[in-house]
């Protein structure tokens, strides 16, 4: 199982294909053919800046940290972080 967490407040954003955030801008997409789990953030805002963690429930656990920097008023309609699962 793959989860995405916002590290600033350890807010659980997604678990598997389900979004747990009340903020509708956050969503997750799994591309089965590529084994990619993507965190999507729509309408990125300055307050979204920070570290996001992708966690894989394995033994031992695996995690990947990604840092989002927001520069200027408006960057993109959607920011995508991708984590490729091997195996």
BELKA-V552082 format. One record per residue. RES is the residue in one letter. PSI is psi in radians with two decimals (NA if undefined). Layout:
res=RES psi=PSI
res=RES psi=PSI
//
This chain:
res=X psi=2.43
res=X psi=2.36
res=X psi=2.64
res=X psi=2.34
res=X psi=2.39
res=X psi=2.05
res=X psi=-0.47
res=X psi=-0.78
res=X psi=0.20
res=X psi=0.69
res=X psi=2.13
res=X psi=2.05
res=X psi=-0.77
res=X psi=2.66
res=X psi=2.07
res=X psi=-2.35
res=X psi=0.09
res=X psi=2.26
res=X psi=2.28
res=X psi=-0.08
res=X psi=2.47
res=X psi=-0.22
res=X psi=1.91
res=X psi=-0.15
res=X psi=-0.33
res=X psi=2.31
res=X psi=2.91
res=X psi=2.57
res=X psi=2.33
res=X psi=2.17
res=X psi=1.72
res=X psi=-0.77
res=X psi=-0.44
res=X psi=-0.07
res=X psi=0.72
res=X psi=2.32
res=X psi=2.09
res=X psi=2.26
res=X psi=2.15
res=X psi=2.32
res=X psi=1.96
res=X psi=2.60
res=X psi=1.05
res=X psi=2.40
res=X psi=2.83
res=X psi=-0.65
res=X psi=-0.22
res=X psi=-0.20
res=X psi=2.49
res=X psi=-2.89
res=X psi=2.35
res=X psi=2.44
res=X psi=2.27
res=X psi=2.14
res=X psi=2.38
res=X psi=2.19
res=X psi=1.43
res=X psi=3.10
res=X psi=1.95
res=X psi=2.81
res=X psi=2.63
res=X psi=2.43
res=X psi=2.69
res=X psi=2.25
res=X psi=2.39
res=X psi=2.38
res=X psi=2.22
res=X psi=2.15
res=X psi=2.23
res=X psi=2.09
res=X psi=2.16
res=X psi=-3.12
res=X psi=-0.75
res=X psi=2.10
res=X psi=-0.97
res=X psi=2.77
res=X psi=-0.41
res=X psi=2.29
res=X psi=2.40
res=X psi=2.20
res=X psi=2.35
res=X psi=2.36
res=X psi=2.10
res=X psi=2.14
res=X psi=2.13
res=X psi=2.36
res=X psi=NA
//
